[in-house]
Amino acid sequence: MITAPVARAPDAGRYTVSAVSKALQLLSAFSVRERQMSLAELASRTGIPRATAFRLLSTLEGDGFVVKEEGEYRPAFKCFVLGNVAAASLDLRREARPHLVALRDETGETTQVAILDSWQVVYLERVLSRQAVGYMTSRAGAILPSYCTGLGKVLLAHRPEAEVAAWAATQTFRAHTPNTVTSVDRLFEELRAIRERGYGTDEQEREVGVRCIAAPIRDHEGEVIAAISVAGPSERMPRQLIGSEMASKVLAAAQAVSLRLGYVPVSAPATPVANGRPRRKRP
């Protein structure tokens, strides 16, 4: 597998320095799952000739951006410092908003992003449908129950099950509508289905007449830190939410925001080796 070239601004082509671009491709080949690689692996992963990759890695090593140990390279402390600078400048609302707008325009319905805090859903940003919406109580800054919202169920689904079970044992799940899931067993069935499917739904569980599709947003370590959703009046949403084109659009938007936050999708399963470092299985 060859790593995609580092993305550049559209007008940057004539100012690009080829050697710098190749060096950045080498650095971008590393991930949380593959923290160390040999020269051969890096050359294969990036498509850069081995001799060129060796010279570039030697330069990066001399400048403190990579370290070579036992024949393998890994990012050095300077990358950690730059990563912290980048992380400090990232803002989830800012990164998510363009995708919320695009998703609203694609689907025609209201889009929102939220996090889980103290087992409740906190709505960070919301982009309203251009069509009439006479209800839907969620708004930026709103705090709603997690067990009866699409966003909340997605976020619960990606918390450790033992923690969710300990929390649920202390709760009384009130029925907000006839469709609200109030049984712990049924909730856990739904959370497991969400993990398998990759997204969650709200079938008028919080508000009568409102349906929703939500998908997880991941950070650079692959952890689910937020969720994004489309919600709208029941009659305007797809008849079947699961498997719908709208669900695919929500998943794509969640992936786009995750990539902005540094998430690296898993392209192949990892397998342990003798020294404990994970490696991808080769095709």
Backbone as CSV, one residue per row, in Angstrom:
resi,resn,N_x,N_y,N_z,CA_x,CA_y,CA_z,C_x,C_y,C_z
1,MET,0.846,-1.200,0.000,0.000,0.000,0.000,0.875,1.241,0.000
2,ILE,0.591,2.181,-0.868,1.345,3.431,-0.934,0.546,4.537,-0.274
3,THR,1.197,5.253,0.615,0.532,6.349,1.314,0.235,7.483,0.352
4,ALA,-0.949,8.079,0.462,-1.314,9.201,-0.400,-0.400,10.383,-0.140
5,PRO,-0.052,11.157,-1.173,0.788,12.329,-0.968,0.156,13.308,0.011
6,VAL,0.994,14.086,0.674,0.506,15.095,1.611,-0.326,16.119,0.864
7,ALA,-1.520,16.428,1.370,-2.415,17.387,0.716,-1.823,18.781,0.742
8,ARG,-1.991,19.510,-0.361,-1.470,20.866,-0.455,-2.585,21.823,-0.831
9,ALA,-2.359,23.091,-0.579,-3.295,24.119,-1.027,-3.338,24.114,-2.548
10,PRO,-4.497,24.412,-3.148,-4.649,24.316,-4.600,-3.635,25.120,-5.389
11,ASP,-3.209,26.269,-4.906,-2.314,27.144,-5.674,-0.851,26.957,-5.310
12,ALA,-0.548,25.906,-4.522,0.813,25.777,-4.004,1.748,25.054,-4.959
13,GLY,1.226,24.457,-6.048,2.033,23.602,-6.904,3.312,24.232,-7.409
14,ARG,3.256,25.444,-7.894,4.453,26.036,-8.493,5.484,26.424,-7.462
15,TYR,5.100,26.449,-6.184,6.052,26.793,-5.133,6.560,25.561,-4.383
16,THR,6.133,24.372,-4.803,6.467,23.154,-4.079,7.927,22.763,-4.274
17,VAL,8.568,22.361,-3.182,9.920,21.813,-3.230,9.788,20.302,-3.109
18,SER,10.192,19.584,-4.133,9.966,18.145,-4.204,10.549,17.404,-3.010
19,ALA,11.768,17.748,-2.610,12.422,17.031,-1.508,11.647,17.221,-0.196
20,VAL,11.154,18.445,0.017,10.381,18.697,1.239,9.092,17.888,1.214
21,SER,8.430,17.850,0.053,7.201,17.083,-0.074,7.434,15.608,0.231
22,LYS,8.530,15.061,-0.281,8.838,13.641,-0.045,9.163,13.389,1.426
23,ALA,9.866,14.330,2.059,10.179,14.178,3.483,8.904,14.160,4.317
24,LEU,7.941,15.020,3.954,6.678,15.050,4.672,5.874,13.768,4.442
25,GLN,5.984,13.205,3.246,5.312,11.923,2.997,5.887,10.831,3.897
26,LEU,7.194,10.840,4.097,7.821,9.853,4.984,7.319,10.016,6.417
27,LEU,7.263,11.252,6.889,6.768,11.487,8.246,5.298,11.105,8.361
28,SER,4.509,11.368,7.315,3.078,11.078,7.353,2.788,9.581,7.303
29,ALA,3.781,8.781,6.930,3.578,7.326,6.879,3.446,6.719,8.266
30,PHE,4.001,7.402,9.278,3.891,6.900,10.650,2.480,7.156,11.173
31,SER,2.056,6.323,12.097,0.761,6.502,12.740,0.826,5.934,14.138
32,VAL,-0.257,6.128,14.890,-0.309,5.572,16.238,-0.174,4.055,16.190
33,ARG,-0.683,3.438,15.137,-0.624,1.983,15.026,0.700,1.487,14.464
34,GLU,1.394,2.306,13.709,2.703,1.941,13.149,3.695,3.032,13.503
35,ARG,4.271,2.896,14.686,5.140,3.949,15.209,6.586,3.788,14.763
36,GLN,6.950,2.609,14.333,8.305,2.360,13.858,8.248,1.572,12.562
37,MET,9.105,1.940,11.608,9.188,1.222,10.346,10.619,1.225,9.844
38,SER,10.933,0.208,9.069,12.260,0.122,8.461,12.318,1.007,7.223
39,LEU,13.527,1.183,6.714,13.705,1.947,5.481,12.907,1.312,4.348
40,ALA,12.972,-0.014,4.241,12.248,-0.703,3.158,10.747,-0.481,3.278
41,GLU,10.230,-0.548,4.502,8.795,-0.346,4.706,8.379,1.075,4.350
42,LEU,9.177,2.051,4.758,8.845,3.446,4.460,8.911,3.721,2.960
43,ALA,9.907,3.169,2.304,10.026,3.364,0.854,8.837,2.723,0.134
44,SER,8.466,1.520,0.573,7.330,0.842,-0.044,6.030,1.584,0.227
45,ARG,5.872,2.059,1.450,4.637,2.728,1.848,4.424,4.035,1.084
46,THR,5.495,4.766,0.815,5.374,6.084,0.188,5.614,6.073,-1.314
47,GLY,6.236,4.999,-1.829,6.583,4.971,-3.246,7.833,5.764,-3.566
48,ILE,8.554,6.202,-2.552,9.805,6.953,-2.747,10.950,5.954,-2.933
49,PRO,11.821,6.143,-3.929,12.953,5.222,-4.111,13.764,5.080,-2.822
50,ARG,14.247,3.882,-2.585,14.910,3.581,-1.320,16.098,4.497,-1.054
51,ALA,16.913,4.746,-2.089,18.097,5.599,-1.905,17.684,7.022,-1.530
52,THR,16.619,7.522,-2.177,16.129,8.868,-1.865,15.561,8.909,-0.450
53,ALA,14.791,7.886,-0.102,14.222,7.823,1.244,15.314,7.795,2.301
54,PHE,16.395,7.065,2.029,17.510,6.999,3.000,18.120,8.378,3.227
55,ARG,18.351,9.122,2.156,18.941,10.461,2.295,18.004,11.395,3.058
56,LEU,16.726,11.332,2.731,15.768,12.199,3.411,15.653,11.838,4.894
57,LEU,15.605,10.560,5.208,15.519,10.132,6.603,16.778,10.502,7.377
58,SER,17.920,10.436,6.723,19.174,10.846,7.373,19.137,12.329,7.703
59,THR,18.566,13.133,6.791,18.427,14.571,7.044,17.470,14.824,8.194
60,LEU,16.329,14.131,8.179,15.352,14.285,9.260,15.935,13.834,10.599
61,GLU,16.740,12.784,10.554,17.380,12.319,11.781,18.374,13.349,12.312
62,GLY,19.150,13.920,11.414,20.120,14.935,11.824,19.471,16.173,12.403
63,ASP,18.269,16.496,11.936,17.568,17.684,12.425,16.628,17.376,13.590
64,GLY,16.623,16.124,14.039,15.862,15.784,15.236,14.398,15.467,15.021
65,PHE,14.009,15.120,13.786,12.603,14.814,13.530,12.313,13.312,13.490
66,VAL,13.342,12.490,13.288,13.194,11.042,13.405,14.374,10.478,14.186
67,VAL,14.151,9.314,14.755,15.199,8.584,15.468,15.310,7.216,14.834
68,LYS,16.571,6.730,14.680,16.798,5.392,14.138,17.290,4.483,15.253
69,GLU,16.535,3.398,15.480,16.902,2.439,16.521,16.742,1.032,15.991
70,GLU,17.795,0.224,16.118,17.755,-1.179,15.696,17.250,-1.324,14.266
71,GLY,17.705,-0.423,13.404,17.369,-0.516,11.993,16.000,0.005,11.608
72,GLU,15.280,0.584,12.554,13.957,1.125,12.264,13.877,2.594,12.674
73,TYR,13.031,3.326,11.971,12.858,4.756,12.231,11.547,4.990,12.977
74,ARG,11.535,6.024,13.796,10.312,6.481,14.457,10.374,7.998,14.596
75,PRO,9.219,8.670,14.688,9.221,10.128,14.880,9.912,10.493,16.188
76,ALA,10.632,11.601,16.167,11.381,12.053,17.343,10.626,13.160,18.074
77,PHE,11.258,13.674,19.117,10.599,14.603,20.027,10.117,15.867,19.321
78,LYS,10.833,16.321,18.304,10.407,17.545,17.614,9.027,17.366,16.978
79,CYS,8.724,16.167,16.511,7.385,15.906,15.962,6.338,15.989,17.064
80,PHE,6.695,15.499,18.245,5.784,15.568,19.389,5.478,17.029,19.729
81,VAL,6.503,17.865,19.737,6.306,19.279,20.050,5.393,19.930,19.016
82,LEU,5.666,19.673,17.729,4.829,20.257,16.680,3.396,19.740,16.765
83,GLY,3.253,18.453,17.106,1.919,17.880,17.259,1.129,18.553,18.356
84,ASN,1.800,18.852,19.463,1.124,19.555,20.558,0.715,20.962,20.152
85,VAL,1.570,21.620,19.370,1.222,22.962,18.884,-0.020,22.885,18.000
86,ALA,-0.057,21.882,17.106,-1.212,21.724,16.217,-2.456,21.374,17.014
87,ALA,-2.323,20.450,17.983,-3.477,20.039,18.775,-4.059,21.203,19.558
88,ALA,-3.178,22.060,20.074,-3.648,23.206,20.855,-4.435,24.186,19.992
89,SER,-4.148,24.184,18.692,-4.827,25.144,17.813,-6.113,24.578,17.206
90,LEU,-6.357,23.276,17.385,-7.562,22.678,16.822,-8.769,22.978,17.700
91,ASP,-9.868,23.252,17.092,-11.102,23.494,17.808,-12.179,22.656,17.135
92,LEU,-12.785,21.764,17.909,-13.750,20.832,17.326,-14.882,21.556,16.612
93,ARG,-15.418,22.586,17.225,-16.521,23.310,16.590,-16.079,23.925,15.266
94,ARG,-14.886,24.528,15.278,-14.395,25.177,14.056,-14.148,24.152,12.953
95,GLU,-13.545,23.012,13.324,-13.249,21.994,12.324,-14.523,21.341,11.806
96,ALA,-15.516,21.205,12.680,-16.738,20.510,12.280,-17.685,21.385,11.470
97,ARG,-17.687,22.678,11.724,-18.733,23.522,11.146,-18.819,23.462,9.613
98,PRO,-17.711,23.558,8.858,-17.870,23.480,7.396,-18.527,22.179,6.946
99,HIS,-18.256,21.102,7.662,-18.849,19.813,7.306,-20.315,19.744,7.728
100,LEU,-20.650,20.417,8.820,-22.052,20.514,9.214,-22.855,21.276,8.160
101,VAL,-22.273,22.358,7.668,-22.951,23.157,6.637,-23.125,22.335,5.365
102,ALA,-22.042,21.653,4.947,-22.112,20.847,3.728,-23.125,19.718,3.873
103,LEU,-23.154,19.093,5.051,-24.102,18.006,5.288,-25.530,18.530,5.305
104,ARG,-25.736,19.700,5.898,-27.071,20.321,5.865,-27.515,20.579,4.424
105,ASP,-26.580,21.091,3.611,-26.933,21.402,2.227,-27.203,20.137,1.409
106,GLU,-26.476,19.045,1.716,-26.678,17.782,0.999,-28.003,17.121,1.358
107,THR,-28.353,17.191,2.626,-29.539,16.462,3.099,-30.771,17.337,3.214
108,GLY,-30.570,18.639,3.347,-31.689,19.562,3.517,-32.185,19.658,4.945
109,GLU,-31.555,18.898,5.867,-32.038,18.882,7.244,-30.997,19.446,8.218
110,THR,-31.425,19.624,9.451,-30.574,20.212,10.484,-29.438,19.261,10.859
111,THR,-28.240,19.814,11.009,-27.075,19.017,11.389,-26.513,19.557,12.700
112,GLN,-25.867,18.681,13.453,-25.339,19.089,14.754,-24.164,18.206,15.164
113,VAL,-23.345,18.741,16.056,-22.225,17.988,16.615,-22.304,18.116,18.130
114,ALA,-21.978,17.030,18.830,-22.120,17.011,20.286,-21.058,16.124,20.912
115,ILE,-20.858,16.310,22.211,-19.950,15.482,22.995,-20.732,14.877,24.160
116,LEU,-20.099,13.920,24.841,-20.687,13.317,26.031,-19.981,13.887,27.255
117,ASP,-20.747,14.464,28.170,-20.180,15.036,29.389,-21.075,14.648,30.561
118,SER,-20.477,13.990,31.555,-21.246,13.515,32.714,-22.450,12.698,32.262
119,TRP,-22.238,11.874,31.227,-23.242,10.958,30.696,-24.432,11.663,30.057
120,GLN,-24.277,12.936,29.744,-25.309,13.673,29.022,-24.720,14.220,27.720
121,VAL,-25.601,14.494,26.775,-25.182,15.024,25.483,-25.130,16.543,25.541
122,VAL,-23.979,17.099,25.204,-23.815,18.551,25.143,-23.654,18.936,23.676
123,TYR,-24.583,19.734,23.167,-24.557,20.141,21.763,-23.609,21.331,21.594
124,LEU,-22.572,21.129,20.768,-21.569,22.173,20.564,-21.929,23.122,19.429
125,GLU,-22.510,22.580,18.390,-22.821,23.406,17.210,-24.002,22.809,16.483
126,ARG,-24.765,23.687,15.845,-25.963,23.262,15.130,-26.149,24.145,13.909
127,VAL,-26.436,23.529,12.770,-26.705,24.264,11.533,-28.132,23.928,11.113
128,LEU,-28.995,24.925,11.139,-30.429,24.704,10.925,-30.761,24.422,9.464
129,SER,-31.765,23.567,9.287,-32.316,23.328,7.960,-32.865,24.634,7.390
130,ARG,-32.807,24.750,6.074,-33.417,25.916,5.413,-34.929,25.744,5.295
131,GLN,-35.396,24.531,5.569,-36.828,24.266,5.537,-37.431,24.516,6.918
132,ALA,-38.741,24.601,6.961,-39.420,24.891,8.222,-39.255,23.731,9.206
133,VAL,-38.886,24.075,10.445,-38.795,23.107,11.527,-39.490,23.731,12.730
134,GLY,-40.646,23.187,13.083,-41.438,23.806,14.143,-41.116,23.312,15.528
135,TYR,-40.236,22.306,15.623,-39.890,21.761,16.934,-38.428,21.389,16.914
136,MET,-38.007,20.353,17.620,-36.618,19.967,17.834,-35.997,20.895,18.874
137,THR,-35.933,20.424,20.106,-35.476,21.272,21.206,-33.965,21.375,21.307
138,SER,-33.230,20.492,20.619,-31.772,20.576,20.703,-31.286,21.869,20.067
139,ARG,-30.282,22.472,20.646,-29.687,23.707,20.139,-28.246,23.753,20.636
140,ALA,-27.429,24.623,20.043,-26.060,24.772,20.530,-26.098,25.179,21.998
141,GLY,-25.395,24.415,22.814,-25.391,24.670,24.249,-26.382,23.838,25.030
142,ALA,-27.308,23.173,24.328,-28.307,22.350,25.012,-27.669,21.112,25.627
143,ILE,-28.252,20.630,26.703,-27.822,19.395,27.352,-29.032,18.474,27.420
144,LEU,-28.913,17.297,26.800,-30.025,16.362,26.724,-29.592,14.977,27.190
145,PRO,-30.548,14.118,27.529,-30.194,12.755,27.942,-29.504,12.003,26.801
146,SER,-28.602,11.105,27.144,-27.867,10.367,26.119,-28.604,9.130,25.635
147,TYR,-29.408,8.504,26.496,-30.002,7.203,26.161,-31.106,7.281,25.126
148,CYS,-31.627,8.481,24.857,-32.770,8.603,23.956,-32.496,9.538,22.779
149,THR,-31.234,9.797,22.480,-30.863,10.633,21.335,-29.882,9.858,20.462
150,GLY,-29.920,10.125,19.152,-28.997,9.446,18.254,-27.550,9.747,18.597
151,LEU,-27.247,11.015,18.828,-25.891,11.406,19.197,-25.460,10.725,20.498
152,GLY,-26.348,10.742,21.473,-26.010,10.168,22.769,-25.753,8.680,22.702
153,LYS,-26.581,7.958,21.957,-26.393,6.515,21.867,-25.091,6.159,21.152
154,VAL,-24.739,6.936,20.134,-23.453,6.703,19.461,-22.292,6.906,20.436
155,LEU,-22.371,7.965,21.231,-21.299,8.246,22.189,-21.252,7.191,23.287
156,LEU,-22.399,6.747,23.764,-22.427,5.672,24.759,-21.860,4.377,24.186
157,ALA,-22.145,4.114,22.927,-21.712,2.865,22.299,-20.199,2.734,22.258
158,HIS,-19.509,3.858,22.308,-18.052,3.821,22.208,-17.358,4.113,23.530
159,ARG,-18.102,4.051,24.610,-17.501,4.066,25.937,-17.346,2.620,26.410
160,PRO,-16.399,2.349,27.312,-16.254,0.976,27.826,-17.582,0.457,28.372
161,GLU,-17.952,-0.743,27.964,-19.266,-1.271,28.317,-19.458,-1.367,29.825
162,ALA,-18.382,-1.708,30.547,-18.489,-1.822,32.009,-18.826,-0.469,32.632
163,GLU,-18.246,0.602,32.098,-18.532,1.940,32.619,-19.982,2.329,32.329
164,VAL,-20.436,2.028,31.121,-21.819,2.341,30.769,-22.777,1.549,31.659
165,ALA,-22.435,0.295,31.916,-23.303,-0.542,32.755,-23.368,-0.002,34.179
166,ALA,-22.222,0.438,34.717,-22.211,0.990,36.076,-23.056,2.251,36.151
167,TRP,-22.968,3.087,35.120,-23.787,4.313,35.087,-25.272,3.965,34.945
168,ALA,-25.581,3.063,33.999,-26.984,2.724,33.735,-27.661,2.128,34.967
169,ALA,-26.891,1.419,35.802,-27.467,0.794,36.998,-27.973,1.827,37.997
170,THR,-27.514,3.064,37.869,-27.930,4.116,38.801,-29.057,4.976,38.235
171,GLN,-29.493,4.670,37.002,-30.436,5.541,36.309,-31.842,4.963,36.250
172,THR,-32.803,5.863,36.139,-34.164,5.499,35.762,-34.434,6.155,34.417
173,PHE,-34.599,5.364,33.383,-34.760,5.900,32.043,-36.225,6.275,31.809
174,ARG,-36.486,7.574,31.791,-37.850,8.065,31.629,-38.292,7.957,30.177
175,ALA,-39.519,7.617,29.962,-40.076,7.526,28.610,-40.497,8.917,28.149
176,HIS,-39.738,9.516,27.243,-40.088,10.833,26.700,-41.170,10.709,25.629
177,THR,-41.163,9.572,24.921,-42.168,9.288,23.894,-42.501,7.798,23.990
178,PRO,-43.508,7.354,23.255,-43.803,5.912,23.253,-42.654,5.064,22.712
179,ASN,-41.700,5.684,21.989,-40.593,4.933,21.386,-39.329,4.929,22.226
180,THR,-39.318,5.637,23.332,-38.107,5.716,24.147,-37.727,4.347,24.702
181,VAL,-36.445,4.000,24.580,-35.936,2.761,25.168,-35.702,3.007,26.662
182,THR,-36.428,2.298,27.503,-36.298,2.488,28.954,-35.691,1.278,29.653
183,SER,-35.449,0.216,28.918,-34.853,-1.000,29.478,-33.348,-0.983,29.257
184,VAL,-32.593,-1.286,30.301,-31.127,-1.346,30.178,-30.720,-2.413,29.174
185,ASP,-31.367,-3.561,29.206,-31.026,-4.644,28.277,-31.244,-4.224,26.832
186,ARG,-32.363,-3.559,26.588,-32.638,-3.095,25.222,-31.656,-2.009,24.800
187,LEU,-31.280,-1.157,25.729,-30.304,-0.116,25.413,-28.982,-0.752,25.006
188,PHE,-28.541,-1.760,25.747,-27.271,-2.402,25.426,-27.339,-3.133,24.089
189,GLU,-28.478,-3.705,23.758,-28.645,-4.304,22.435,-28.456,-3.256,21.345
190,GLU,-29.043,-2.089,21.571,-28.927,-0.997,20.603,-27.485,-0.510,20.489
191,LEU,-26.782,-0.385,21.613,-25.399,0.086,21.584,-24.497,-0.888,20.839
192,ARG,-24.726,-2.175,21.037,-23.923,-3.172,20.308,-24.211,-3.104,18.808
193,ALA,-25.465,-2.901,18.444,-25.825,-2.773,17.028,-25.177,-1.542,16.413
194,ILE,-25.105,-0.466,17.172,-24.460,0.762,16.686,-22.990,0.513,16.407
195,ARG,-22.308,-0.178,17.313,-20.883,-0.470,17.100,-20.680,-1.308,15.842
196,GLU,-21.538,-2.284,15.621,-21.406,-3.135,14.438,-21.718,-2.376,13.150
197,ARG,-22.743,-1.541,13.215,-23.217,-0.824,12.032,-22.352,0.381,11.707
198,GLY,-21.839,1.026,12.750,-21.016,2.214,12.545,-21.752,3.520,12.748
199,TYR,-23.064,3.473,12.967,-23.837,4.690,13.199,-25.095,4.332,13.978
200,GLY,-25.736,5.370,14.518,-26.932,5.166,15.318,-28.114,5.944,14.762
201,THR,-29.289,5.625,15.261,-30.505,6.312,14.834,-31.346,6.686,16.053
202,ASP,-32.223,7.617,15.847,-33.223,8.009,16.846,-34.565,8.001,16.128
203,GLU,-35.386,7.023,16.498,-36.693,6.866,15.860,-37.774,7.478,16.754
204,GLN,-37.774,8.812,16.821,-38.754,9.544,17.628,-38.667,9.116,19.106
205,GLU,-37.470,8.981,19.597,-37.274,8.511,20.971,-37.172,9.657,21.977
206,ARG,-36.770,10.823,21.502,-36.689,11.992,22.376,-37.861,12.942,22.133
207,GLU,-38.226,13.102,20.865,-39.344,13.976,20.494,-40.202,13.283,19.454
208,VAL,-41.484,13.296,19.651,-42.408,12.759,18.650,-42.289,13.606,17.382
209,GLY,-42.126,12.925,16.256,-42.039,13.638,14.988,-40.628,13.966,14.552
210,VAL,-39.613,13.611,15.350,-38.225,13.909,15.003,-37.439,12.612,14.913
211,ARG,-36.716,12.438,13.804,-35.867,11.265,13.604,-34.451,11.722,13.270
212,CYS,-33.492,10.854,13.511,-32.094,11.300,13.466,-31.170,10.153,13.065
213,ILE,-30.070,10.497,12.410,-28.964,9.568,12.128,-27.694,10.214,12.653
214,ALA,-26.874,9.465,13.405,-25.659,10.016,14.010,-24.488,9.066,13.807
215,ALA,-23.281,9.630,13.710,-22.077,8.823,13.512,-20.936,9.403,14.356
216,PRO,-19.977,8.553,14.739,-18.906,8.997,15.637,-17.807,9.781,14.945
217,ILE,-17.219,10.706,15.695,-16.038,11.462,15.275,-14.865,11.000,16.132
218,ARG,-13.745,10.684,15.486,-12.572,10.168,16.191,-11.419,11.161,16.154
219,ASP,-10.560,11.082,17.189,-9.392,11.955,17.233,-8.179,11.229,16.655
220,HIS,-6.988,11.823,16.811,-5.781,11.275,16.198,-5.389,9.924,16.765
221,GLU,-5.914,9.563,17.928,-5.632,8.261,18.513,-6.726,7.241,18.209
222,GLY,-7.710,7.651,17.426,-8.788,6.747,17.074,-9.903,6.683,18.096
223,GLU,-9.819,7.517,19.137,-10.845,7.519,20.171,-12.052,8.351,19.729
224,VAL,-13.241,7.867,20.054,-14.454,8.624,19.732,-14.603,9.754,20.745
225,ILE,-14.560,10.992,20.264,-14.618,12.156,21.149,-15.887,12.975,20.953
226,ALA,-16.609,12.714,19.872,-17.818,13.491,19.569,-18.641,12.703,18.568
227,ALA,-19.782,13.265,18.192,-20.616,12.643,17.172,-21.304,13.733,16.361
228,ILE,-21.644,13.397,15.134,-22.303,14.328,14.225,-23.615,13.701,13.786
229,SER,-24.621,14.523,13.547,-25.921,13.950,13.179,-26.677,14.835,12.210
230,VAL,-27.658,14.197,11.561,-28.699,14.873,10.790,-30.017,14.542,11.462
231,ALA,-30.845,15.544,11.703,-32.151,15.321,12.328,-33.197,16.150,11.591
232,GLY,-34.386,15.609,11.523,-35.437,16.352,10.846,-36.812,15.772,11.131
233,PRO,-37.838,16.442,10.649,-39.195,15.936,10.813,-39.315,14.531,10.234
234,SER,-40.054,13.699,10.912,-40.149,12.286,10.546,-40.507,12.087,9.080
235,GLU,-41.449,12.881,8.579,-41.925,12.663,7.212,-40.903,13.074,6.153
236,ARG,-39.907,13.900,6.523,-38.896,14.315,5.544,-37.656,13.429,5.589
237,MET,-37.506,12.660,6.638,-36.358,11.755,6.744,-36.637,10.487,5.942
238,PRO,-35.571,9.730,5.572,-35.795,8.482,4.822,-36.733,7.541,5.567
239,ARG,-37.540,6.822,4.805,-38.484,5.899,5.441,-37.738,4.873,6.297
240,GLN,-36.649,4.332,5.744,-35.770,3.442,6.490,-34.447,4.176,6.715
241,LEU,-34.154,4.530,7.951,-32.912,5.253,8.226,-31.697,4.359,8.025
242,ILE,-31.780,3.125,8.528,-30.643,2.205,8.432,-30.467,1.766,6.984
243,GLY,-29.257,1.939,6.477,-28.958,1.576,5.101,-29.301,2.641,4.080
244,SER,-29.753,3.801,4.543,-30.164,4.864,3.618,-28.963,5.628,3.072
245,GLU,-29.201,6.343,1.992,-28.167,7.214,1.425,-27.797,8.314,2.419
246,MET,-28.785,8.776,3.192,-28.501,9.795,4.195,-27.526,9.265,5.251
247,ALA,-27.682,8.011,5.636,-26.756,7.424,6.602,-25.334,7.435,6.056
248,SER,-25.184,7.141,4.769,-23.859,7.172,4.140,-23.264,8.576,4.167
249,LYS,-24.113,9.579,3.972,-23.636,10.961,3.994,-23.190,11.368,5.405
250,VAL,-23.925,10.907,6.415,-23.529,11.224,7.797,-22.201,10.562,8.132
251,LEU,-22.040,9.306,7.735,-20.775,8.608,7.963,-19.621,9.326,7.266
252,ALA,-19.846,9.782,6.042,-18.793,10.486,5.302,-18.417,11.795,5.986
253,ALA,-19.416,12.510,6.494,-19.130,13.766,7.201,-18.347,13.500,8.485
254,ALA,-18.737,12.443,9.228,-18.013,12.093,10.453,-16.568,11.745,10.138
255,GLN,-16.363,11.014,9.055,-15.001,10.652,8.642,-14.196,11.891,8.277
256,ALA,-14.824,12.825,7.571,-14.125,14.042,7.150,-13.676,14.868,8.356
257,VAL,-14.545,15.004,9.355,-14.162,15.748,10.561,-13.054,15.000,11.299
258,SER,-13.172,13.679,11.378,-12.153,12.873,12.062,-10.789,13.065,11.405
259,LEU,-10.756,13.075,10.082,-9.493,13.276,9.372,-8.904,14.640,9.681
260,ARG,-9.759,15.643,9.807,-9.296,16.986,10.168,-8.664,17.000,11.557
261,LEU,-9.095,16.079,12.410,-8.576,16.004,13.774,-7.377,15.067,13.881
262,GLY,-6.925,14.543,12.741,-5.727,13.716,12.733,-5.961,12.228,12.743
263,TYR,-7.215,11.808,12.605,-7.512,10.378,12.624,-6.940,9.690,11.390
264,VAL,-6.322,8.523,11.597,-5.796,7.712,10.506,-6.622,6.440,10.427
265,PRO,-7.447,6.274,9.391,-8.284,5.070,9.296,-7.445,3.809,9.239
266,VAL,-7.967,2.739,9.804,-7.292,1.447,9.760,-7.546,0.824,8.398
267,SER,-6.472,0.530,7.663,-6.633,-0.065,6.337,-6.406,-1.554,6.342
268,ALA,-5.780,-2.055,7.439,-5.539,-3.488,7.543,-5.358,-3.827,9.000
269,PRO,-5.750,-5.024,9.433,-5.618,-5.389,10.838,-4.174,-5.507,11.262
270,ALA,-3.915,-5.201,12.523,-2.563,-5.314,13.057,-2.401,-6.651,13.748
271,THR,-1.169,-7.146,13.758,-0.877,-8.391,14.452,0.364,-8.205,15.292
272,PRO,0.438,-8.748,16.501,1.587,-8.534,17.352,2.815,-9.281,16.854
273,VAL,3.991,-8.758,17.186,5.246,-9.423,16.881,5.970,-9.668,18.186
274,ALA,7.135,-10.326,18.082,7.810,-10.791,19.295,8.189,-9.670,20.242
275,ASN,8.585,-8.509,19.695,9.025,-7.421,20.567,7.883,-6.547,21.049
276,GLY,6.623,-6.940,20.716,5.478,-6.226,21.257,4.992,-5.071,20.415
277,ARG,5.709,-4.757,19.304,5.249,-3.647,18.467,4.254,-4.177,17.454
278,PRO,3.106,-3.501,17.300,2.103,-4.006,16.360,2.546,-3.773,14.920
279,ARG,2.244,-4.714,14.052,2.500,-4.596,12.639,1.255,-4.971,11.855
280,ARG,1.086,-4.388,10.696,-0.066,-4.761,9.882,0.213,-6.098,9.212
281,LYS,-0.858,-6.879,9.049,-0.723,-8.111,8.301,-0.505,-7.767,6.841
282,ARG,0.404,-8.443,6.232,0.681,-8.183,4.825,-0.275,-8.979,3.952
283,PRO,-0.696,-8.384,2.824,-1.625,-9.092,1.939,-0.968,-10.309,1.304
